Every structure is written in C-alpha cells, then in structure tokens.
Amino acid sequence: HCSFAQNSAGFIGGAIFGGGIILNSTFDQNTGASSAGAISGATSVTNCTFTSCRSPTGSTGAVSGAGIVSNCIFAGNSASHVGAIASCTTVTRCIFVGNTASQDAGAASGCDLFTNCVFVGNTAGIGAGAVYQAKKIVNCTFYGNNGGGLGAGAIFSPLVGSVLKNCILRNDAPSGSEIAGGAGKLAVDHCDIQGSHGSGGLWPGSFGTDGGGNSDVDPLFADAASPIGADSLWITSDDGLRLLDNSPCRGATSALEVESSH
C-alpha cells in the first residue's frame, strides 16, 4: 500500500532495487537510467500499477528481474529496449497497455511464462509490439500492438522450444505480421491468429509450427474500439476485449476460453 512517484536512479531501479515482496502499490514517473525505471530484482510483485516509468537510454522501463508478477497494470512505460517488463519468471493476469520501446519489445521480453495477460496498443520501433523472446504464452490476448515494419505486431523471435497456446492475436502489426521469426522455434496450438489462415495447408511457416486447432476468425470482442471500457478501469465487466456470448472462441475447444484473459 505504498506510492513511489518521480524517483530516479543513475543506474538500476528508479524506485526499488533488490526488493522482496511488493504488494498493492503504485509506481508513477520513476526513472532508472540504465534499467528498471521502477523495480529491479523483487521476489514477487502483486496488485501494483506502473505508469510512465522509464529507462530512456537503458533496457527496461518498469520491472526487471522479478520472480512472480501478478495482477498488475503497466501503462505508458518506456525504454530503449523493453517498454515495461523483462527477465521475470512468471507473469500472470497483467495488463500491458501503451508501453513503448525503440527496439526489441514494446511490452515484455525474456520472461519464462505469461498466462492470462492482455497486451493492447504497445509499440516498438523495430521488433515486437508486445513480446520478444518469451518461453511460454498461454491464455493471452493481443490487440493493436505494432512492432514496426521489420518486426511483428504481437510476438517476435521467440526462444527455441517456445509455446503459444490458447491465445487471441488480432489487429496487430499494420505494416507487418502478428508473429515473426517463429519458424523452428514456436509451437502454436488452439490460437486465433489474424493472417494465419488457421490450421492446415495455408499456415505461414514464419509463425511457427502448426500444432492444430488454430483458427483465423473474428473473435467477436464486446467492443474492441474501447478495450478499457466506459468506466476507464481495467479488469471490470465493461472491458472491451471480453468475448461476446456468441464468440467462436468461446467453448469451441479447450482453448480460446480466454474471456479477455481475465
């Protein structure tokens, strides 16, 4: 239940360096010159909000090197390489919106597992609009991210042996594709991915290996034009990326029960 605002460090961790358990706190406009505009090296980060934290010439805008990061919101953070979060173990039930980086990833990079997260409107100058080099991504929604002309809207250059499962990727990469650099690295199953043509002969090899059950259909979001909803609060009943009752991604398989990932 703490608030950290407008703190700065000449090297790493604009607000906290080497923290343990961090709960129910807000981080606003903190700066880490080399990395981690807000937090470096925490054991766990839960129910926290990170806004406008940055590492202007460094690697990560908000959080780096944490263990479990859960139920957090990352909005408008920025860095040279990764806009919001990097090198964390497990990231679950988090919102990433409007984070930016010059290269690599608008939102996140180098984390082992993402589950039930939403990535909206994140951008990288070149690389991944949302996620770069993650190991496993499950039950996540990607919408309106942009990785630049030579990158990917949602996911770029996953690690060898990576898995993408039960996810929805739509309206990313206006000048590129949803996924790039996935060939021989990424196994994709039961995902709804724009431009994939679904499982079968037209599956683009650059996306990764077609594991079956994939589709390329309109998921029927409630109101994709307003992902946060009229109440301007994330993770509430009017979030625009929740699925309508008649969504083809609802109940079609064991996958795609994403329910806006929340």
C-alpha angles and dihedrals in degrees: 000000000000134000124217115188134171096351120147142195128197091222125011133351113026092201109010132017119192096355124174119210115356119189140177096351138135129224118194131175096345119154134208109185096207101024146328105044089198115013136010124189106355122164092224137354117198135175094357133141125216119193130173095347114151152180100201098192098012139081112266132031103205122357131016133176098005125148112222118006114186141168093003133141121219113190131169097349120149145190142155095261112012121020101207122358139008143175097011126145105225128006115187137172094358131145120221113189132165097350117152141199135176090230144352103029137001091205118009146359142179099012121141101222138014118187131176095353131145123218115193131171098346118152141196125188088228127355127034122355088208119004132018123188102349123161103216132008118185133174095356132143124217120190134165099354122146129202099181130257096299096039138057132270096227115006131016132185101348118200119266109276094023123156131212112188138168094357136139120219116182140157095003127136106025088190100033141017136293093249130022133181094020099123111122091359112063128060110202124193136163094001131137105223125174111234094017096103086218127262114334143056098330095055108130110239091212088069092061134252117337104234094182136259094065123142142186105210137124104273090207101233115198093242115344090177088067108035094171094046132224094298091061090228125118123229096027131123095267098055106140097223095061113115122254117237091253095049113137086221092062116089094342093120139341083282131065096044083125097138089194085310091280 
